Amino acid sequence: VKSNNAAFIAGAYEHPIRKAPDKTIAQLHAEVAAGALADAGLKFEDVDGFFTAGDSPGLGPLSMAEYLGIRPRHFDATDSGGSSYIVAVNHAAHAIAAGSCDVALVTLAGKPRSGIRTVGDTAIVTDNEAPDVPYEAPFALGIVDAYALSAKRHAYEFGTTAEQMAWVKVAASVHAQHNENALLRNVVTVEEVLESPMISDPLHRLDCCVITDGGGALVIVRPEVARALQRPLVGIRGGGEAVRGVGGGHIDLVSSAGRESGREAFRQAGVTARDIKYASLYDSFTITVIVQLEDLGLCPPGQGGPFVQDGGLIARHGRLAVNTDGGGLCNNHPGNRGGMTKVVEAVRQLRGEAHPAVQVENADLALAHGTGGFLSTRHGSATVILERI
Amino acid sequence: MVSVPFPDMGESRAIWWSDGDHLVVGNCTACSRVHHYPRRMCPFCHSTDTELLEVSGCATVTSYALSRSKDGLVQRVVAFVTLDVGVAMLTEIVSCKPSDIAIGLKVRVTPRGSFADDAPRFSPA
C-alpha cells in the first residue's frame, strides 16, 4: 500500500464499564483519556490537541481541559451527535497536517443507562430556537419513529424485509458473544428479533441499539510521533463529512449523507469500496446499517437487505465483516453516541487485536462510518478510511 | 392556489395557515419554487422574496411510523406526507385505523382548529 498519511491513530480505548451510576461524566472522560494515552505509550503532558463534543459537560473543551489538566493549543468541539468522534478523527488529521498540534486527544463519555441525559422512547427534545422544532415538536416524533420512517420507505422502495433488518442484529450478537465487555452477549435468531416488542413499526426492540454508560478515547498523532511509539501503525488515509436535512421539503428517506461523506473519504484515500476488508458502520438501528452499506458503495443501491441476510455481516462467514465488537446493537453505545466505538474496533482490526474469533485476515484497510442525529429528518455523516502500514 | 404575504410576526412561531385558514407552504417569487417549512430566505436560491402559498391540503403518505406505547398499542401515527405542490411535511395521521394506513394513501388536511396546538394533521381523503 502506497501511503502518505498525515496522521496516525496511536491510541484507542473503550471503557469496559456499561453502567456507572457512581462515576461522574468528567471522571469517565478522564478514565478513557488515560486509557487511550496508556495504549499509545504517551502521557497527558504530551497532549496539545483536544477534541470532544456535546457529551462533554459544562463548556465542553473548556471545562474538560481544566478537569483533565491539559493545555491544548488546538481544540474543537464539533457536535454532530453520535458521528462526532469520526468527524473528530478527520478534524484531528487536518489539524495535525496544518501543524496546529502533534498529539490530539479525542474523548467521549456519558451515562444514559444511569439516567443522566437519557434518550430513547421519549420525543426528540432540542433547542426551541432550532428552526425545525415548531414544525416537528407538535407530532412528538421520537428517535425510533424517525428511523422507522426511513425503514418503512426503504421496505416500500426496495422490498427490504423485517427479516433482513433482523439479520443485522443477529450478526452483531454472533460477534458480541466473544466480547466479554458487551452488554448483550447472547446470540439471537431472526425469529427472536421479530418476536421482540414492536416499538415503532417496522422496528422492534431488538432492531434498536443498547443504552449504556461509559465512553472511549483516541490519541491521534503526527507521523514522526507514531513511528517513535511501540504500537502498530494505523494511518488515517481519507475522511469525509456531510450534512443532510429534509431538503426544504424535498426529502430522501432511503439514503443518507453517507453518500457524500463516503465519496469524499474514498477520493482522498484513493481506494474503492472493494478494497475495504472491515467496516464499522453506525448501528443505532438495524436499518441504519443497511442504508449506510448502500450509501458507501459496499453493496449496490437498494441491495442492503439481500447483502445483510443469511449472515452477510458475520466475520469469517459473510460478505463483509461489520461491527465485530458487537456494535451498538449488542456491545456498547456509550452516551447514546456510537461513533467512538466504531473507530476503536476498526483500530483493533487493523492492529490484529480483535478477538481471534472475529479477527479479519489481512485486515489492512478498514472504514469507520457514522450517522449522527436522525436518519429521516437531519443528520451528520462522517467516514474515515484507515490503513495498517 | 393563492399567494399571501409572509406574516408580520415573521418566523417567531410556526406558520401553518393563512388568514383564510388554508394550509400554507413557503414560496419563493424569485425562483418560483415552493418549500416547507416556510422561511424568510429561500433555501434554494437564497432570495428573501419569499411569501406563502395556500395549498389544497391534498397529500399522499410518503412514509409513516406506528409509534407504540409500552403495552404495544399504536399511540400515534407520525408520517411524512407529500402535498400536491410537491413538498413533504412531517405530520400525524388521525381518524384512520393503523391497519388502513399505507404508503401512497391519499390524505387531506384536517380543518384548522381541530387541534389545540394549531399544527395540521391529516386524515384519509
Contacts between the chains, C-beta under 8 A, distances in Angstrom:
chain1	res1	chain2	res2	distance
A	121	B	70	8.0
A	131	B	11	7.2
A	131	B	37	7.1
A	131	B	39	6.9
A	132	B	37	7.0
A	134	B	13	6.3
A	134	B	14	3.6
A	134	B	37	7.5
A	135	B	14	6.0
A	135	B	36	7.6
A	135	B	37	4.4
A	135	B	89	7.2
A	135	B	90	6.6
A	136	B	90	5.5
A	138	B	14	7.8
A	138	B	92	7.8
A	138	B	115	8.0
A	138	B	117	5.0
A	138	B	119	3.5
A	139	B	76	7.6
A	139	B	78	5.3
A	139	B	90	5.8
A	139	B	91	6.2
A	139	B	92	4.7
A	139	B	119	7.0
A	140	B	67	7.8
A	140	B	76	6.3
A	140	B	78	7.5
A	141	B	78	5.3
A	141	B	90	6.5
A	142	B	67	6.1
A	144	B	65	7.7
A	144	B	67	7.4
A	145	B	65	4.1
A	145	B	67	5.0
A	145	B	78	4.9
A	146	B	65	7.8
A	148	B	65	3.6
A	148	B	66	7.7
A	148	B	67	7.7
A	149	B	63	4.6
A	149	B	64	7.1
A	149	B	65	5.2
A	149	B	78	7.1
A	149	B	79	7.7
A	149	B	80	6.1
A	150	B	63	7.4
A	152	B	63	4.8
A	152	B	64	6.2
A	152	B	65	6.5
A	152	B	103	7.0
A	153	B	62	6.9
A	153	B	63	4.0
A	153	B	103	6.9
A	156	B	63	7.3
A	156	B	103	4.7
A	197	B	68	7.6
A	197	B	72	6.1
A	198	B	66	7.6
A	198	B	68	5.6
A	198	B	72	6.5
A	199	B	67	7.9
A	199	B	68	6.1
A	200	B	65	4.6
A	200	B	66	6.3
A	200	B	67	4.7
A	200	B	68	6.4
A	201	B	65	6.6
A	201	B	66	4.0
A	201	B	68	7.6
A	246	B	36	7.9
A	246	B	88	6.9
A	246	B	90	7.9
A	248	B	26	7.9
A	248	B	33	7.9
A	248	B	35	3.8
A	248	B	36	7.0
A	248	B	43	4.1
A	248	B	44	6.3
A	248	B	87	7.3
A	249	B	25	7.1
A	249	B	34	7.2
A	249	B	35	5.2
A	249	B	36	3.7
A	249	B	37	7.8
A	249	B	86	7.8
A	249	B	87	3.1
A	249	B	88	5.2
A	249	B	89	6.7
A	250	B	86	7.8
A	250	B	87	6.8
A	250	B	88	7.3
A	251	B	62	7.0
A	251	B	80	6.1
A	251	B	88	4.7
A	253	B	62	7.1
A	253	B	63	5.5
A	253	B	80	7.0
A	376	B	63	7.5
A	376	B	80	7.4
A	377	B	90	7.3
